[in-house]
Amino acid sequence: MRTKQIETDSWFLNRMIWSIVVLILGIVSCKNDNLSSIPEGVPFDPSKPVVVSDFTPKSGGMGQRLIIYGKNFGNDPKNVTVFIGGKKAVVINALGESLYCLVPKQAFKGDIEVRVGGETRPIIGKAEANFDYHRKLVVSTLAGYRNARGDEPWKDGKFKDADQNQMASGFWLSSFMKFDPLNPKHLWVTFDDNNGLYLINFEDSTITKKRSDFSRPRSVDFSLDGNYMIVAQDRGGENDESTLLFSRARNFLDKEVLTRSKQCNGASVHPVNGEMYFNSYAKGEFYRFDLNQYFTDKTTKAEFLYVIQDPEWEYRALIHPSGNYAYILVINQGYIMRADYNWEKKRFNQPYLVCGKVRESGYKDGVGSSARVNQPYQGVFVKNQTYVEAGKPDQYDFYFTDLMNHAIRVLTPEGAVTTFAGRGSSSLNANPYGYVNGDLREEARFDRPSGIAYNEKEGAFYIGDRENRRIRKIALEEMDENNQD
């Protein structure tokens, strides 16, 4: 679904670029033929009406290049104001009988109005037809802020409020996110080196700390029936609590220890058979834990499966919704592996590389080992409607946070890696990081994004943007402009 939209936006962009090139060439040709007959050079005449006769293209979204045709626009873009859908557009140039502008965000109504002659008594022209405005996927801010001193506290609060003291803040550590499978209005979050379990509550637009007794919580998942939460801890002792179980019946405030091991980076539950998989950073070990057996007789023995590459490999397994395979994100070595599921033995086979290269972190879109990533931190599987319509066996893309590349990347079932969002606003500076909302690639910037979650019903991504100390959102533009940061 998102792939199709991005392709559509690219088609409009290419068409518009060619239109502009043709227009410029035509203007240059006219200038060479007869300078005295160029209508584009005629200044604005306040005694004559401003006429809007046409525009192209007829549809598009925020940032779309738009050419408006008519009369008496003048030749000074500073003297021209364009409103589309009641929103002020950026005017690039005015050429007498045509002008060039960029469609503003949230121009939902689509009516076009051109004002020439200054703010006090402008001459106004209006288009008879409306521009067909298409909502685009954009990056916005859900919660969090940074003050001028950079010392905002870590505190519970509202997503937004006129009084900054009432707003939730903090979020300056790497995060892991998971939507509650039985309540899509609840998004659970842990932060590395923070002792808390946090709830992003979309029912009352608040973020609150629900527990404060963890030691380096690294991941959140749920049992197959959704009645139990599992949190992994990254602790240094061989006999330290590594995975913990909490019951919904007790509001996740109780605790049972499932496993004891050293330095667990994450735990995931198989979405069909229900067993749990977790790792140990110290030796690179990968384990299977029979959660179903535990619920029957409290058996806590984990089964060692294999070692991922070498000791001190920081990684976590994230399992496909079908249960057919898991992606293993090797955070500190810059690559992603795939482990296929053996349905007969009910365990994952030895993994193999699908993108990136061992110990060669970098930034490059590509296929398989030609792609480069830099600390792939967390990912989510998202159904691609194009794959569904084509009848493909695997209908999911994998969207993941590429922490040190300050981007959200996409991994297709075929192993192709592309950049979905971030690293925009190149005119600001040469840095790929920063805090900018807006168009996914043209404008948006992140600064070490880590946690990511996806709400399928809403079609929205939520991202823990570590160094910006905010929770960011990727979704279609909000119809209510007050909700669009």
Secondary structure, DSSP 8 states (H G I E B T S, - for coil): -HHHHHHHHHHHHHHHHHHHHHHHHHHHHHHHH-GGG-GGG----TTS--EEEEEE-SEE-TT-EEEEEEE---S-GGGEEEEETTEE-EEEEE-SSEEEEE--TT--S--EEEEES-SSS-EEEE-SS--EE---EEEEEEEE---TTS----B-EES--SSGGGB-B---S-EEEEEETTEEEEEEEEETT---EEEEETTTTEEEEEE---SSEEEEEE-TTSSEEEEEE--SSTTSEEEEEEEGGGTT---EEEEE-S----EEE-TTT--EEEEETTTTEEEEE-HHHHHHH-----EEEEE-SSSS--EEEEE-TTSSEEEEEETTTTEEEEEEEETTTTEE---EEEEE-TT----B-EEGGG-B-S-EEEEEEEE-HHHHHHT-S--EEEEEEEGGGTEEEEE-TT-EEEEEEES--TTT-S-S---B-EETTTT-B-SSEEEEEEETTTTEEEEEETTTTEEEEEEE--SSGGG--
